[in-house]
Amino acid sequence: MLRPRCRPHLPNCTRSLPDFPATCDRQAPLRALALQAQAVLRARSLDAEPLLELLPGAWLARTGSTRAPAPALYRPAVAAVLQGAKQVWVGDAVLEYRAGDALLTRQPVPARGMAARGNHQTHFLGLVVELDTVLLRQLLSQLGNPPTGQAPHPAPFSVVALDSPVLSCLLRLLELALDTPDAQRLLWPALQRELLFRLLQGEAGPALLAMAQPSPLARRMAGAIRTLQRSFRQPLDAAALASRAGMGSALFYRHFRAATGLSPLQYQKQLRLIEARRLLQRGGTSISATAFAVGYESPSQFSREFSRLFGHAPREALPPIAR
């Protein structure tokens, strides 16, 4: 497993990630997962779309080439790599993970992700499953020996190695995606519970524990994040956010950055721009109207910041017919 490390700048986006083989004891289940994922893709006829919903709260991702880092809002989920590798940037930190590893996201955080193929003949394949904190708390209440080792200030992302029981759950998830609707409706809730249980028993246990049983400080930061998500279109009042969290502005800023990898202003700005891209891609709106809709007072400032984050002008996000 590759550990997170910091880099001051983004790398050359056309460069492939180095290829490190999975450990021997996981090679067979990973091959089975990749083959089953390819069977699902053939059955569902996924061509251009990079993301396929398999079951409620579960998606299969495929990428045919290494792409520039794409900004997005990462929500609480476990994102397993079945084939290839991926890098995710949040603030100045970069996380690298590959087949047999997973990215665990504890709370909504804007970040950039870049997937890379395993080699020239294979696609990147990933499996994303939403994390249900209500179900997680129910499971923890039933465990005789819950996981320990929760960090006092857990990071928003964790990279964990997936063991055989988790890989087995993921394989059955892919098999269930090709089963009948009745089988999916009856078996998916039980498989979700088992997957969470297996994750709790492995490397992901402390991070999941931090999600289900956050410290008082983590709860205050989570409240500030929810407030920003609800009101990102409004002018940022960092002092009011700090006051609600019960701390001074400097201390709040430091803890917010520790919880998200971003300052409150960076977090708000990225939420605005990610939402703006969604509105533009949907069509039916102008660039100026989009800028105002997400909270900008100046369309020209919006265009500059949009181009800086996404690497292209807002016009390029419009449907081809609207350009």
Secondary structure, 3 states (H helix, E strand, C coil): CCCCEECCCCCCCCCCCCCCCCCHHHHHHHHHHHHHHHHHHHHHCCCCCCEEEEECCEEEEEECCCCCCEEEEECCEEEEEEECEEEEEECCEEEEEECCEEEEECCCEEEEEEEECCCCCCCEEEEEEECCHHHHHHHHHHCCCCCCCCCCCCCCEEEEECCHHHHHHHHHHHHHCCCCHHHHHHHHHHHHHHHHHHHHHCCCHHHHHHHHCCCHHHHHHHHHHHHHHHCCCCCCCHHHHHHHCCCCHHHHHHHHHHHHCCCHHHHHHHHHHHHHHHHHHHCCCCHHHHHHHCCCCCHHHHHHHHHHHHCCCHHHHCCHHHC
